[in-house]
């Protein structure tokens, strides 16, 4: 029936004409790679930040380990304006142009992984590193502060008994 050659089903089969279709060709390689390249989304939940960060690390390292290096170390001596645009792009060496392009790749991945509300919290940052550092400070810092407050509260309660 399905997937068979149209000539193999007779007119007397009662099912009408069969249209041949190759289901093995149903997987679009571009769709698969596009889904694979979609960064993990962060929903703004501080309790899930560490998990999201781990997923982002794996996602980025799977694409290009130099992208993670740019996220952690920055763009070195490239001069960027407040929106991350190179001030002297035409004067860049080939290596600087490569770094600049990779910077915008990782910045785009980071922006795509954030809902608009989260992006607005760091939209004033010019580099991917500054954006990522801001996110880490906001969410990991907050969690650590909460843990210290809980610990202090626990110690105070223990001392008052």
N, CA, C and O of each residue as an XYZ file, in Angstrom:
644
protein
N       0.821     -1.178      0.000
C       0.000      0.000      0.000
C       0.873      1.253      0.000
O       1.384      1.651     -1.047
N       1.051      1.886      1.182
C       1.851      3.098      1.213
C       3.291      2.763      0.939
O       3.815      1.755      1.413
N       3.913      3.600      0.187
C       5.313      3.404     -0.134
C       5.534      2.421     -1.261
O       6.662      2.252     -1.724
N       4.487      1.777     -1.704
C       4.635      0.835     -2.814
C       4.575      1.591     -4.120
O       4.094      2.722     -4.188
N       5.051      0.969     -5.109
C       5.007      1.529     -6.447
C       3.558      1.556     -6.914
O       2.820      0.613     -6.629
N       3.126      2.581     -7.609
C       1.753      2.726     -8.075
C       1.362      1.573     -8.977
O       0.188      1.207     -9.019
N       2.298      0.993     -9.695
C       1.971     -0.088    -10.609
C       1.727     -1.396     -9.873
O       1.168     -2.324    -10.457
N       2.130     -1.500     -8.599
C       1.970     -2.757     -7.889
C       0.574     -2.938     -7.321
O       0.193     -4.058     -6.979
N      -0.197     -1.865     -7.212
C      -1.564     -2.041     -6.718
C      -2.495     -2.072     -7.916
O      -2.491     -1.171     -8.755
N      -3.264     -3.091     -7.974
C      -4.168     -3.255     -9.110
C      -5.383     -2.379     -8.985
O      -5.702     -1.880     -7.906
N      -6.066     -2.196    -10.110
C      -7.263     -1.378    -10.111
C      -8.366     -2.046     -9.315
O      -9.279     -1.371     -8.840
N      -8.298     -3.358     -9.161
C      -9.350     -4.072     -8.466
C      -9.100     -4.198     -6.976
O      -9.804     -4.962     -6.314
N      -8.138     -3.490     -6.419
C      -7.830     -3.638     -4.999
C      -8.849     -2.935     -4.118
O      -8.846     -3.150     -2.906
N      -9.709     -2.114     -4.672
C     -10.771     -1.478     -3.919
C     -10.337     -0.230     -3.180
O     -11.195      0.489     -2.666
N      -9.072      0.059     -3.102
C      -8.594      1.212     -2.342
C      -8.286      2.402     -3.210
O      -7.817      3.420     -2.702
N      -8.525      2.317     -4.471
C      -8.180      3.422     -5.351
C      -6.707      3.393     -5.694
O      -6.000      2.431     -5.396
N      -6.263      4.452     -6.319
C      -4.865      4.532     -6.757
C      -3.952      4.790     -5.567
O      -4.300      5.545     -4.659
N      -2.800      4.168     -5.577
C      -1.807      4.367     -4.535
C      -0.737      5.310     -5.070
O      -0.231      5.146     -6.180
N      -0.420      6.273     -4.269
C       0.600      7.240     -4.661
C       1.894      6.839     -3.970
O       1.929      6.705     -2.746
N       2.965      6.646     -4.750
C       4.227      6.240     -4.130
C       4.826      7.383     -3.303
O       4.761      8.552     -3.684
N       5.407      7.012     -2.170
C       6.057      8.011     -1.316
C       7.186      7.340     -0.561
O       7.001      6.276      0.031
N       8.329      7.948     -0.580
C       9.492      7.413      0.109
C       9.588      8.094      1.479
O      10.044      9.233      1.579
N       9.155      7.387      2.539
C       9.150      7.965      3.881
C      10.558      8.153      4.444
O      10.756      8.964      5.349
N      11.517      7.428      3.930
C      12.878      7.603      4.431
C      13.438      8.972      4.049
O      14.396      9.438      4.665
N      12.858      9.614      3.051
C      13.321     10.947      2.666
C      12.586     12.034      3.450
O      12.769     13.221      3.180
N      11.759     11.640      4.412
C      10.946     12.579      5.165
C      11.739     13.372      6.188
O      11.207     14.327      6.754
N      12.963     13.021      6.443
C      13.765     13.747      7.418
C      14.569     14.818      6.707
O      15.450     14.525      5.899
N      14.259     16.023      7.011
C      14.940     17.168      6.423
C      16.186     17.468      7.246
O      16.073     17.818      8.421
N      17.359     17.342      6.663
C      18.606     17.553      7.389
C      18.708     18.977      7.914
O      19.257     19.190      8.995
N      18.198     19.950      7.184
C      18.252     21.331      7.645
C      17.393     21.523      8.890
O      17.783     22.253      9.801
N      16.219     20.873      8.942
C      15.369     20.975     10.118
C      16.058     20.369     11.328
O      16.025     20.939     12.418
N      16.685     19.208     11.138
C      17.360     18.554     12.257
C      18.495     19.415     12.776
O      18.640     19.568     13.989
N      19.298     19.977     11.899
C      20.416     20.781     12.363
C      19.924     22.099     12.955
O      20.547     22.633     13.873
N      18.825     22.625     12.447
C      18.285     23.856     13.005
C      17.790     23.611     14.418
O      18.014     24.439     15.301
N      17.117     22.480     14.652
C      16.658     22.174     15.994
C      17.844     21.902     16.916
O      17.825     22.279     18.088
N      18.861     21.253     16.389
C      20.041     20.954     17.176
C      20.777     22.237     17.537
O      21.383     22.322     18.605
N      20.732     23.214     16.680
C      21.459     24.462     16.911
C      20.684     25.463     17.750
O      21.216     26.520     18.091
N      19.448     25.157     18.088
C      18.650     26.067     18.897
C      19.159     26.031     20.339
O      19.218     24.959     20.940
N      19.526     27.184     20.901
C      20.085     27.170     22.258
C      19.014     26.861     23.301
O      17.833     27.129     23.082
N      19.430     26.294     24.439
C      18.468     26.063     25.511
C      17.967     27.395     26.058
O      18.752     28.320     26.266
N      16.687     27.489     26.287
C      16.078     28.732     26.763
C      16.164     28.836     28.285
O      15.975     27.851     28.999
N      16.449     30.037     28.765
C      16.414     30.317     30.202
C      15.118     31.035     30.498
O      14.774     32.006     29.825
N      14.394     30.565     31.502
C      13.075     31.140     31.785
C      13.082     32.191     32.890
O      12.027     32.725     33.233
N      14.246     32.495     33.453
C      14.318     33.504     34.497
C      14.179     32.948     35.903
O      14.199     33.712     36.868
N      14.039     31.645     36.042
C      13.913     31.009     37.352
C      15.299     30.825     37.969
O      16.107     30.063     37.438
N      15.588     31.508     39.081
C      16.909     31.387     39.695
C      17.279     29.949     40.078
O      18.455     29.586     40.069
N      16.295     29.150     40.407
C      16.560     27.764     40.798
C      17.026     26.916     39.624
O      17.645     25.871     39.824
N      16.737     27.348     38.408
C      17.111     26.585     37.218
C      18.302     27.184     36.468
O      18.692     26.678     35.415
N      18.878     28.263     37.008
C      19.972     28.918     36.304
C      21.177     28.002     36.137
O      21.743     27.920     35.046
N      21.571     27.326     37.182
C      22.739     26.449     37.119
C      22.537     25.353     36.073
O      23.456     25.022     35.325
N      21.338     24.799     36.029
C      20.999     23.767     35.045
C      21.077     24.340     33.635
O      21.645     23.718     32.737
N      20.503     25.536     33.440
C      20.546     26.190     32.127
C      21.985     26.484     31.715
O      22.359     26.287     30.559
N      22.790     26.954     32.664
C      24.185     27.281     32.368
C      24.943     26.029     31.911
O      25.747     26.090     30.980
N      24.683     24.909     32.564
C      25.312     23.641     32.173
C      24.873     23.238     30.772
O      25.693     22.799     29.965
N      23.586     23.386     30.480
C      23.086     23.059     29.141
C      23.683     23.991     28.093
O      24.014     23.553     26.991
N      23.824     25.276     28.426
C      24.429     26.229     27.490
C      25.888     25.865     27.225
O      26.356     25.933     26.089
N      26.598     25.480     28.278
C      27.998     25.093     28.122
C      28.116     23.945     27.125
O      28.930     23.993     26.203
N      27.301     22.919     27.316
C      27.343     21.768     26.400
C      26.947     22.165     24.990
O      27.558     21.720     24.018
N      25.938     22.992     24.881
C      25.468     23.448     23.566
C      26.570     24.227     22.835
O      26.853     23.972     21.664
N      27.173     25.162     23.533
C      28.190     26.013     22.917
C      29.458     25.221     22.605
O      30.028     25.365     21.524
N      29.901     24.390     23.542
C      31.107     23.591     23.311
C      30.903     22.625     22.152
O      31.844     22.319     21.420
N      29.678     22.146     21.986
C      29.370     21.266     20.865
C      29.459     21.980     19.531
O      29.698     21.351     18.500
N      29.270     23.280     19.545
C      29.360     24.066     18.311
C      30.808     24.456     18.020
O      31.326     24.215     16.930
N      31.460     25.075     19.038
C      32.813     25.600     18.843
C      33.359     26.012     20.203
O      32.824     26.925     20.832
N      34.409     25.355     20.659
C      34.948     25.653     21.988
C      35.476     27.082     22.111
O      35.527     27.621     23.216
N      35.862     27.696     21.013
C      36.337     29.076     21.064
C      35.214     30.042     21.450
O      35.470     31.108     22.009
N      33.969     29.660     21.145
C      32.842     30.516     21.523
C      32.735     30.619     23.047
O      32.503     31.704     23.581
N      32.905     29.491     23.747
C      32.847     29.525     25.211
C      34.009     30.353     25.762
O      33.843     31.083     26.739
N      35.177     30.241     25.139
C      36.326     31.040     25.582
C      36.013     32.532     25.484
O      36.371     33.303     26.374
N      35.354     32.934     24.417
C      34.985     34.341     24.245
C      33.980     34.751     25.317
O      34.033     35.867     25.835
N      33.076     33.852     25.642
C      32.082     34.139     26.670
C      32.745     34.351     28.032
O      32.316     35.208     28.804
N      33.781     33.578     28.326
C      34.459     33.691     29.614
C      35.570     34.748     29.627
O      35.763     35.431     30.633
N      36.293     34.880     28.522
C      37.476     35.743     28.505
C      37.254     37.078     27.818
O      38.021     38.015     28.039
N      36.235     37.186     26.998
C      35.963     38.437     26.299
C      36.653     38.501     24.943
O      37.120     37.492     24.414
N      36.705     39.704     24.397
C      37.209     39.909     23.043
C      38.590     40.550     23.000
O      39.036     41.009     21.947
N      39.253     40.581     24.124
C      40.620     41.096     24.134
C      40.695     42.569     23.812
O      40.024     43.385     24.442
N      41.517     42.914     22.824
C      41.783     44.314     22.506
C      40.835     44.909     21.465
O      41.062     46.029     21.005
N      39.788     44.194     21.085
C      38.831     44.777     20.135
C      38.087     45.923     20.806
O      37.633     45.800     21.943
N      37.970     47.016     20.104
C      37.257     48.174     20.634
C      35.819     48.138     20.114
O      35.573     48.195     18.910
N      34.867     48.042     21.068
C      33.462     47.942     20.723
C      32.694     49.101     21.328
O      33.066     49.621     22.380
N      31.615     49.507     20.656
C      30.766     50.547     21.234
C      29.788     49.903     22.217
O      29.885     48.708     22.494
N      28.854     50.683     22.740
C      27.925     50.184     23.762
C      26.983     49.091     23.260
O      26.355     48.403     24.064
N      26.879     48.927     21.958
C      26.029     47.871     21.392
C      26.835     46.689     20.880
O      26.276     45.786     20.258
N      28.133     46.678     21.130
C      28.976     45.566     20.717
C      29.471     45.650     19.291
O      29.976     44.665     18.753
N      29.336     46.810     18.669
C      29.782     46.999     17.290
C      31.228     47.510     17.306
O      31.572     48.413     18.069
N      32.050     46.927     16.466
C      33.460     47.318     16.404
C      33.592     48.754     15.912
O      32.942     49.162     14.949
N      34.441     49.502     16.590
C      34.657     50.893     16.209
C      35.573     51.012     14.998
O      35.458     51.957     14.217
N      36.471     50.064     14.844
C      37.461     50.134     13.762
C      37.501     48.821     12.968
O      38.578     48.306     12.667
N      36.359     48.303     12.644
C      36.248     46.983     12.033
C      37.070     46.835     10.754
O      37.668     45.782     10.531
N      37.109     47.842      9.930
C      37.831     47.741      8.657
C      39.350     47.667      8.844
O      40.072     47.212      7.958
N      39.817     48.115      9.996
C      41.253     48.083     10.267
C      41.690     46.786     10.960
O      42.867     46.613     11.274
N      40.753     45.891     11.191
C      41.080     44.644     11.888
C      41.955     43.723     11.043
O      41.869     43.702      9.815
N      42.788     42.972     11.733
C      43.551     41.908     11.073
C      42.594     40.745     10.813
O      41.462     40.750     11.296
N      43.041     39.771     10.067
C      42.209     38.595      9.786
C      41.825     37.885     11.083
O      40.691     37.430     11.228
N      42.756     37.790     12.017
C      42.486     37.137     13.312
C      41.460     37.929     14.123
O      40.591     37.334     14.761
N      41.548     39.251     14.108
C      40.582     40.095     14.822
C      39.194     39.993     14.197
O      38.185     39.995     14.903
N      39.151     39.905     12.870
C      37.860     39.757     12.196
C      37.202     38.434     12.579
O      35.991     38.370     12.790
N      38.006     37.389     12.667
C      37.496     36.075     13.082
C      36.944     36.156     14.511
O      35.861     35.642     14.788
N      37.683     36.796     15.406
C      37.257     36.958     16.789
C      35.974     37.784     16.872
O      35.063     37.448     17.629
N      35.905     38.860     16.097
C      34.720     39.724     16.083
C      33.484     38.946     15.610
O      32.403     39.070     16.184
N      33.663     38.159     14.572
C      32.551     37.360     14.052
C      32.103     36.331     15.093
O      30.905     36.149     15.311
N      33.055     35.667     15.729
C      32.709     34.682     16.750
C      32.052     35.354     17.953
O      31.157     34.781     18.574
N      32.493     36.566     18.282
C      31.864     37.304     19.379
C      30.385     37.520     19.088
O      29.544     37.330     19.967
N      30.072     37.908     17.882
C      28.669     38.140     17.549
C      27.890     36.837     17.439
O      26.682     36.816     17.672
N      28.562     35.764     17.090
C      27.890     34.459     17.090
C      27.474     34.093     18.502
O      26.322     33.725     18.731
N      28.395     34.187     19.453
C      28.071     33.815     20.831
C      27.101     34.808     21.468
O      26.254     34.423     22.274
N      27.223     36.068     21.110
C      26.279     37.072     21.630
C      24.865     36.771     21.108
O      23.885     36.884     21.845
N      24.778     36.392     19.849
C      23.482     36.034     19.270
C      22.884     34.794     19.925
O      21.677     34.734     20.156
N      23.720     33.810     20.222
C      23.253     32.599     20.900
C      22.719     32.960     22.281
O      21.663     32.480     22.694
N      23.450     33.801     22.984
C      23.035     34.208     24.327
C      21.717     34.974     24.289
O      20.821     34.703     25.087
N      21.594     35.915     23.383
C      20.360     36.693     23.260
C      19.188     35.785     22.879
O      18.079     35.952     23.388
N      19.436     34.824     21.985
C      18.365     33.909     21.556
C      17.909     32.984     22.685
O      16.792     32.469     22.650
N      18.764     32.771     23.684
C      18.431     31.873     24.791
C      17.658     32.571     25.901
O      17.265     31.933     26.877
N      17.439     33.865     25.762
C      16.789     34.634     26.822
C      15.444     35.176     26.385
O      15.294     35.626     25.250
N      14.465     35.138     27.277
C      13.221     35.852     26.973
C      13.493     37.359     27.017
O      14.471     37.793     27.626
N      12.666     38.125     26.400
C      12.864     39.566     26.288
C      13.051     40.220     27.653
O      13.895     41.103     27.811
N      12.275     39.793     28.627
C      12.350     40.348     29.981
C      13.766     40.186     30.563
O      14.283     41.101     31.204
N      14.381     39.032     30.338
C      15.736     38.793     30.841
C      16.764     39.587     30.028
O      17.737     40.101     30.579
N      16.541     39.681     28.731
C      17.450     40.440     27.876
C      17.511     41.910     28.314
O      18.581     42.517     28.322
N      16.370     42.465     28.672
C      16.324     43.872     29.073
C      17.177     44.151     30.304
O      17.639     45.276     30.495
N      17.389     43.138     31.140
C      18.205     43.312     32.339
C      19.673     43.521     32.004
O      20.430     44.026     32.834
N      20.088     43.140     30.794
C      21.499     43.272     30.436
C      21.710     43.875     29.062
O      22.798     43.759     28.498
N      20.709     44.505     28.523
C      20.824     45.051     27.170
C      21.842     46.185     27.085
O      22.254     46.560     25.988
N      22.249     46.732     28.222
C      23.242     47.810     28.210
C      24.671     47.283     28.140
O      25.615     48.072     28.094
N      24.842     45.978     28.132
C      26.179     45.374     28.087
C      26.632     45.265     26.637
O      25.856     44.872     25.765
N      27.897     45.615     26.381
C      28.376     45.657     24.998
C      28.957     44.327     24.511
O      29.036     44.093     23.305
N      29.357     43.469     25.424
C      29.974     42.218     24.995
C      29.214     41.016     25.535
O      28.472     41.117     26.512
N      29.411     39.891     24.887
C      28.800     38.647     25.345
C      29.306     38.319     26.745
O      28.542     37.849     27.588
N      30.582     38.562     26.995
C      31.151     38.292     28.323
C      30.445     39.128     29.380
O      30.070     38.605     30.429
N      30.257     40.414     29.123
C      29.596     41.295     30.091
C      28.158     40.849     30.333
O      27.673     40.890     31.464
N      27.481     40.426     29.277
C      26.108     39.937     29.426
C      26.068     38.674     30.280
O      25.247     38.553     31.189
N      26.959     37.739     29.979
C      26.984     36.472     30.692
C      27.394     36.674     32.151
O      26.823     36.057     33.050
N      28.378     37.534     32.383
C      28.812     37.838     33.749
C      27.669     38.468     34.534
O      27.477     38.162     35.711
N      26.918     39.337     33.889
C      25.772     39.972     34.532
C      24.724     38.922     34.915
O      24.184     38.951     36.020
N      24.446     38.006     34.002
C      23.489     36.927     34.296
C      23.966     36.083     35.472
O      23.197     35.788     36.388
N      25.224     35.702     35.440
C      25.783     34.870     36.509
C      25.720     35.594     37.849
O      25.360     34.995     38.863
N      26.065     36.862     37.860
C      26.012     37.641     39.102
C      24.588     37.747     39.613
O      24.328     37.610     40.809
N      23.685     37.988     38.704
C      22.283     38.160     39.078
C      21.693     36.882     39.660
O      21.006     36.929     40.681
N      21.949     35.747     39.029
C      21.298     34.507     39.450
C      22.135     33.648     40.384
O      21.594     33.096     41.342
N      23.402     33.516     40.148
C      24.221     32.731     41.065
C      24.490     33.527     42.335
O      24.508     32.970     43.433
N      24.695     34.811     42.183
C      24.900     35.671     43.346
C      23.681     35.673     44.244
O      23.803     35.562     45.463
N      22.506     35.800     43.648
C      21.276     35.810     44.426
C      21.077     34.507     45.180
O      20.670     34.515     46.342
N      21.361     33.394     44.528
C      21.203     32.100     45.184
C      22.183     31.971     46.345
O      21.815     31.468     47.406
N      23.412     32.411     46.160
C      24.407     32.325     47.227
C      24.030     33.232     48.391
O      24.202     32.861     49.552
N      23.522     34.409     48.085
C      23.074     35.319     49.134
C      21.925     34.679     49.909
O      21.893     34.742     51.138
N      20.987     34.069     49.200
C      19.869     33.389     49.866
C      20.372     32.265     50.763
O      19.894     32.105     51.886
N      21.333     31.488     50.274
C      21.880     30.394     51.080
C      22.544     30.919     52.344
O      22.386     30.331     53.414
N      23.283     32.016     52.235
C      23.940     32.604     53.400
C      22.900     33.117     54.383
O      23.048     32.936     55.591
N      21.846     33.758     53.879
C      20.788     34.258     54.762
C      20.100     33.116     55.492
O      19.812     33.226     56.684
N      19.835     32.027     54.792
C      19.215     30.864     55.428
C      20.146     30.295     56.485
O      19.705     29.946     57.580
N      21.425     30.199     56.166
C      22.410     29.694     57.120
C      22.476     30.598     58.347
O      22.506     30.099     59.472
N      22.498     31.912     58.156
C      22.517     32.858     59.273
C      21.256     32.724     60.117
O      21.327     32.743     61.345
N      20.119     32.590     59.477
C      18.864     32.414     60.180
C      18.887     31.126     61.008
O      18.441     31.106     62.155
N      19.406     30.068     60.416
C      19.511     28.794     61.109
C      20.430     28.909     62.320
O      20.116     28.390     63.391
N      21.566     29.588     62.154
C      22.507     29.777     63.268
C      21.860     30.618     64.367
O      21.989     30.297     65.549
N      21.174     31.677     63.990
C      20.499     32.532     64.974
C      19.443     31.758     65.749
O      19.308     31.920     66.962
N      18.701     30.922     65.045
C      17.657     30.120     65.709
C      18.297     29.103     66.653
O      17.771     28.846     67.736
N      19.415     28.531     66.253
C      20.112     27.554     67.088
C      20.670     28.205     68.347
O      20.648     27.610     69.424
N      21.168     29.425     68.207
C      21.753     30.132     69.348
C      20.686     30.590     70.331
O      20.962     30.676     71.527
N      19.486     30.884     69.869
C      18.437     31.398     70.750
C      17.753     30.281     71.529
O      16.965     30.568     72.430
N      18.020     29.042     71.219
C      17.384     27.935     71.942
C      18.040     27.637     73.225
O      17.613     26.730     73.940
